[in-house]
Amino acid sequence: MPSNGKVFVSHASADKPFVDRLVADLASRSIPVWYDKLDLRIGESIPGAINSGLSEAKYFAIVLSKASVASKWVQEELNAALMTQVAQGGTFILPLLLEDCQIPPLLAHRKHADFRVDYTAALADLLSLWGKDSQACATAERAAVHPWPDIEMADDEFIYLHSTRFDKFFRASCSLDWSANKAIRYLADTLSLPWNVDVAAVGMRWSFSYGLRLNGTSISLNQSLREAGVILGSVVQIGISGTYEDLYKKELKEAFSGERMYLMTPELMRREQWLRQQVAARRLLTKTKLAEIANSCFVHVDA
């Protein structure tokens, strides 16, 4: 695992023999687990302990069985985990299918580890996801992977997404058959990446454009991700270029042009002088400072 995120195992009491085996197998691979049988202490508040376990977990493994899908406790735990995934900080959802049952609608479109027939194969499938996360972190030189906040998107296909404009490194659900242009619009919409932003504090209007790069090579907007060589689990960079319009210079030109000079009042004269000082100071801005201003338009992604 790229980081020691705990796995919260949500299950029905009837499924404890399976969970005992799973928890032991994860623990033997140094994967930390929150399991009520091991983590609940005598006299401790059960709801409080579960909430604490959920808040500490990076992964939410839900055992799907006839008993669990009928359990109100399991449903409440699932709802909480889904909310933390939406919050972008959040929790990876790991459905584990133990037996044929009515899969909750919010999980029906998600890839699951199928433990119904072959436990060993299903465990290997589950562990491979952590292997992909670890390899992607090493490739992108990131410490951890964050879940994708779109809970409605199927997760059987995904890429690892990073940018120089924000710090989070996402396992982003998408279709590899999408064109780069469609993928960009989906990624931008999901993360609320801006196209135009007024940074009033410094009198700038920034405009941004987006592109995708695989191994440092730009992907054509009309090319599908698959055609560009993107495969399941590829590390893809979303490049973000920005230019700005100087709103102070624009105000000087529009409000203080020659034909309007006769309308000047002392207050407007002070405003004009201040604007000219700000415009002159633009020449002292370094590339580093400009990058900081531009990157401030993306702080919400890391919130």
N, C-alpha and C positions, 0 to 999 in steps of 0.2 A: 504494500500500500504506500502511496506517496506521502501520506501523513497518517498518524495514528487515530483516525476517526473511529468512534465506536459504532458498533452495529446494534441497533435496538431490534429485538426479535419479538414481533407481535404475533400472538397465537392463542388458540383456545386451549383450555386445560386438557382436553382429550388428546391433544397432539403432543403432549410433553415427551413421550418416548422418542419421537422424531426430533424434537427440538434439543433434547439432551445429546443426541448423537451429533447434530449439526453444530451445536455450541462447542462440543469437544473438538470437532474437526477444525473449526475456525480458530479456537484457542491454540491448537497445536501448530498453527501457522502464524502465530503472534498477531492475530486479528482480534482486537478487544471487543467484547460483547457485553451488552446490558441484557440480562436475563433475570426475570423476576425471581426465579427459583434460587438464584445465587446472590442477587443484589438487594432483595427485600429483607429488611431486618425485623425481628420480632417487635411489635408495638408501633412500627412505623406506619404513617398514613399511606395507604395504597395509592390513592389518586395523586398525592404529593410526590411520592417516589416515582410513579410513572411519568408525571410531568417533568420531573428532574431528569429522568433517563432519556426522555424524548428530546429535551433541550440540549443535552450533551451529545446526542447521537449525530453522526454524519451520514449514516446509512440506516434505512428503515426496512428491515426484512419482514415481510408479512407472509405468514404461512396460510395458504389458501386451502381450506377443507370445508366440508359441509358444516362442521361445528364452528369454525371461525367466521364464516360469512354470516352466520346467524347470531354472532356475538355482538352485543352493543358495545362492549369494551373495545373489541378489535376495531369496530367501525369508528369509534371516537378517536382511537390512536391513529388510524389511517387519515382521518380528516385533519388532525393536527399536523401530521407529517406532510400532507399535501400543501397546507398553508405555509409551512416553512420552505418548501420547494419554490412556491410562487414568490416568496420574499427574496429570492436570488442569493440568500446567504446559505441556503438551506440544506435540505436533506435529500439524498438519493433514495428513490423508492425501488425496492428489490422484491418483486412478487415471486413467491416460491410455491409452485403448484404441487400439493401433496396428493390430492385425489380429485376426481371429477366433481365439480361443484359449480354453482352459479357465481361466476366471477363478478365482483362489483363493477358497475359501469365505468367508474373512473380508472379502473385498472385493465379493462377489456382490451384496450389498444396497446398495452405495454408488453414488451418482451418479458417472458418469465422463464425461470429455471424449472424444468419439468422433472420433478422427483417421483412421478407416478409409477414409473417402471424401473428406471436405472438410477439408483442413488449416486453411484460413483461418477457417472457421466454428467449428471446434473450438478454435482458439487464442482466438477472440473469446469463446467460452463460458468458457474457463479464466480469461481476464483479467477477465471480468465479476464473478467471485467476489471478486477483490481490490477491484474497484470497489465492490461491496456492502459489504465490510468497511470500506473507507475512509469511505463515506458514513455507515455506522452509527456509527463512532467519532466522526465530526463531530457527529452528532445527539445522542449520549449524552455527548459531551465526555470521551471515553476515549482513551488513547494506543494501545491495542492490543486485539486480539480474541484470546480463548483458545479452543482446541478443546474440544468437548464430550466428557467422559470415557466416555460409553457407546458402546463400539465395536460393539455389536450392533444399535443403532438405525439404521434407514435415514436417510440424510441428504439425501434429495431435497426435503424440506420442513424449514425451520428458522426460528427467530426469533433475534434478538439479545437476550440477557437480562442485566439489571443490577439492582443493589439498593443501597440506602444502607447495608446491614449488612455487605457485603463489597465488595472492590475489583475483583475479576476481572469481566471483561466477556466473556460466552460467546456463541459461535455455537451455539445449542442446538437439536439435532435434536428434532423432535416432529411430530405430525400436526395440521394446522390444523382437522381435523374433530373433534378432542377437545373435550370441554367444558372450561371453565376449571378446574373441580374436578379432572378427571382429569389435566389438564396440571400443575396444582399438585402433585398427589401424585407424578407422575412426576419432575418437576423436583426436588422435595424429596428423594425417594428417591435419585436419581442423585447429588445433591450432599451427601447425608447431612445435610440441614437438620433441626435438632432441633424437636420439638414441646414437649418438656419437658426442662429441664436444671437440675440442682442445682449452684449455684456455691458450693461449701462454704467457700471462702476468705472470702466475705462474708455467709454465712448466708442465701442467697436461693435460691428455687426459681422459675425463670422458665418461663412458658408462652407459646408463640408461635402465632400464627395467620397465614395467608398469603392474599394476594390478588394478582391481576394487574391492571396498569394499562396502557392504550394511550393515548399522548398525554395523560396525566394523568387519564384517565377510567377508573373501575373497570369491570372486566368481570364480569358476573353469573356466579356459579358454575355455573349450569345452561346458560349460553350457550356455543355452540361458539366457538372462536377465530375461525373464518372469519366466522361471523355477527356477531361483534363488530367486524369490520373488519380483523382481523389478516391480513396477506398474507405471502408469502414474503419473508423479510428484514426484517420489521417489528421495531422496537426496542420491547421490552416490559419493563416494570419489575415485579419481584416485590416487592410491598410486604410488609413483615414487622412485625407489631405484637406487642408483648410486655408482659406484666404479671408481677409477681412476688409470691410469698408470702414473708413475713418468717419464716424458720425460727427466728430467735432469739426473736421474740415468741411463736411457737408453742410453743417449748420452755419458755419462762417460764410460759405458761398451763397446759401439761400437767404439768410436773414440779414447779412451785412454787406450786400452788394451795393454798388455805387448809387443806384437810384433810390435806395432806402436809407442812405446815410443821413438825410435830413430828418428822419424820424428818431434819431438816436437820443436817448435820455441818459442821464448819469448811470442808471442801473444797467442799461443795455451796453454802455461803453465799458463798464467793468466786466460784463459778461464777454464782450468781444476780446478784451485784453486777456482774460483767463483762457478763452478758447485758443487764442494764438499761442499762449504759453504751452498748452497741452499738445497742440500740433507740433510745435518745435521740439517738445520732449520726445515725440515719437522717434526722432532720429537717434535717440540714445538707447532705444530698446534693443536688447541683444536677442539673438535667435533663441537662447535659452528662456528668456523672459516671455517671448512671444509664444513659445511652446507651452509654458506654464499657463498662460492665459487661455490658449486653445484647449489644453487638457482639462481646464476647469469646467468646460462644457460637458464633461463626461464623468464627473465625480459621482453622479447618481448611480452609475453602474456598479461602483465599488461600495456603495452605502450598505 
